[in-house]
Amino acid sequence: MVESLLSLFRRRRSWCERKKRSGRINVNNSFKIFKNGLLTGLFLQLAIGPVFFFIINLALQRTIWDGLIAVLAVTLVDYFYITLSIVGIGKLLEKKKTKNVFGIISSLVLIIFGAVIIKGMVNSGLSATADINSINLLSSFLSVFIFAISNPMTIAWFTGIFTAKAVEYNYKKRGLYLFGFSFGLSTLIFMGTSVILFSLLKETVPIILVQILNLIVGFVLVGYGIISIIKILKQKN
């Protein structure tokens, strides 16, 4: 009787120890996946594109709060597309015809947004006394949200990254969701930090220079859109 109780106690203790070790392993693996996603995202953020310039332009033209609400908008769009890419919808955009159609649509959106910026600057003109601290949080959020979500090709980009990581590290679905969460968090960190830094520098930059930068951003967006359309049309031929 005593021996059977001791045997049962030993088995119970052995089971508890295995569970503890398993728990430590799971925590360590989760941390590694989280760190990998965050570092990968931060590294890729260095390849700044039109959305970055658009958000920084908002922060310079308006207020730091407009810039931060814009960062929130693009982060939500990123998480939306990350979720779609993980569940597999990104595979639909791997078809060349679909890819070209959405590529042209997103390029046209870039051109339209850039043209609106240029038109606004031409109509108002350059002035050393212009008010660049007007706040419009709803407008800032919606403009960046529409600007970012109008490029569905982001799904295909995320799909490529997550597929590569799933193969490289043997991530399962749960691991991919954790990787995607930390990957999306890099947008909030990188963009948010950039907005804060540029907003602080704005106080030392002449207003007319901020307006010139605004005009440059408009031309960059238009140029980026035109070049993208030309590349797509060349691929068709």
N, C-alpha and C positions, 0 to 999 in steps of 0.2 A: 504493500500500500504506500509506504513512504517512498520507495524507489520509483513507483509510477508517478507520484506527485512531483518528485525531483526531476524526472524525465520531462514531465509536462512543463515545468517551470523553465527548464533549459531550452526547450523548443520555443516557448513563448518569448524568452529573452533573445534567442537567436533571430526570431522573426522580427522583433522590435529593432534589433541592430541593423538587419537588412533594410528595413523601411527607412531608418535614419540615413543610412548610406545612400539609398535610392533617392531620398529627398534632397540630400546635399548635391548629388549628381544632377538632378533635375534643375535645381536652382543655379548651379554653375553653368549648365548648358543654356538655360534661359538667358543668363547674363551675357554669355558669349554671343548668342544670337542677337540680343538687343544691341550690344556694343558693335557688332559687325554691321548691322543695319544702319546705326547712327553714323559710324565712320564712313561707310560707303556713301550714304546720302550727303554728308558734309563735303566729301571729296568731289562728288558730282555737282554740288552746288557751285563749285568754282567755275564751272562752264556756264557763266552767266549769259542769259538770253533776253529776249524782249520783255518778258514779264518782270524781270529784275529792274530793267531800266524804267519800265512803266511805273512800278511801285516807288522807286527812288524819286522819280519825277513828281509823283503825288506828294511825297514827304517834303520835297523842296518847295513845291508850289503852294501847298496848304500847310498842314500842321503835322506834328509827330503822331498825333492820334489818328489822322487820316492814313498815314503810312502804316501804322500798326493794325488798323482795321482792315487795310488792304492785304497785309500779311496773313491775317486770319482767313480772309476770303480765299487766297491762293492755297493755303494749307488745307482748307476744307475740300477744295477741288482736287488737290493731290490725293487726299485720303479716299475720296470718291473713286478716282481712277485706279488707285492702288487696290481697292477692294474688288473692282471689276476685273482687273488684270489677274488677281489671285484666283477668282472663281472661274476664270477661263474665257471671259468675253473678249479679251485682247486677241485671241486667236482669229477672230472674225476679221480683224484689221490687217492680218498678214496677207490677205488677198490683194494683189497688185492694184486691181481696179478700184476697190474700196479705199485702199491706201491713198491712191492718187486723188480721188474725189474729196476725201476729208482733208488732204494736204492742201488742195486748192482753196477749199472753204476757209481753213484756218489762216492761210496766207492773205486772203481777201480781207479777213477781219483785222489782221495786222495793218494792212494798207489803210483801211477805214479809220481805225483808231489813230494812226499816225497823221492822216490827213486832217482829222478833227483837231488834233493838237496844233498842227501848223496853221490851220485856218483861224483858230482862236488867237494865236500869237500875232498873225498878220492883222487881224481886226483890231486887237487891243494896242498893238505897236509896242516897241521897247521903251521902257520908262524907268528912270531911277527912283521913282516915287510910287511904283505900283504896290498894291497890297498883296503879299504872297502868304499871308497868314490866315486867310479865310478858311473856316472849317465846314465840311459837309460830309459827315461820316457815312450816311446812307449812299450818297453818290459815289464815294470812294470805294465802299464795299461792293456795290453792284457793278461798277465799271470794271474792277479787277476780276470779280467773279465771272462775269460774262467773257471778259478777255481771256481768262485762263481756261474756262470750260469749253470755249469754242474751238479748242485744239484737241480733238479726240485721239489724235495720233500719240498723245501722251500715254494712252493705255498700252499701245504696242511697245513703246519704249520701256515702260515698267515691266511688261510681260517678258521682254528679252532679259532684263536684269534679274528678275525673280526666277526665271527658268535656269539661268546660268548659276545662280546661287543654290538653287534646289539640287542641281546636278553636282556642283562642287562640294557642298557640305551635307548632301543627303537630307535636306530639310523636308519634313512632312508638312501637311496643311497647317497644323498648329504653329510650327516653327516659322512658316512663311508669313502667317498673320503677325507674329511678334516682330519678325524682320521688317515687315511692311509698316508696322506702327512706329518703330524707331526710325525707319527710313523717312517717313513723312514728318517726323518730329524735327528732322534736320532742316526742313524748309522753314519751320517756325523759328528755330534758333538762328540760322544763317540770315534769313531775310529780316527778322526782328532786330538783330544786332546791327545789320547794315543800315536800317532805317534810323535807329537811335544815333549811330555815328554820323550819318549824313545830316540829320536834323540838328545835331550839335554844331557841325561845321557851317551850317547855313547862316548862323548868326555872324560869322566872320567873313562871309562871302557877299560881295556887292549884289544888290537886287538885279541889276541889269545882266550880270553874269549868270544868275539863276535862270533868267528868262532866255538867255542864249542857249543854255544847257537844255532847257525845255524844248526849244526849237530843234536842237540837234537830235534829241530823243524822237521827235516826230519824224524827222528824215530817216533816222535809223530804222524805225518801225516800217516805214514805207519801203525803204530799200531792202530790208530783210524779207518782206512779203513778196516783192517783185522778184528777187533772186530765187526764192523758194518756188514760185510759179514757173520761172524759166527752167529750173532744174527738173521739175515734174514733167513739163512739156517735152524737154529733151529726152527724158527716159521713155516717154511714149513713142517717140520717133526712133 
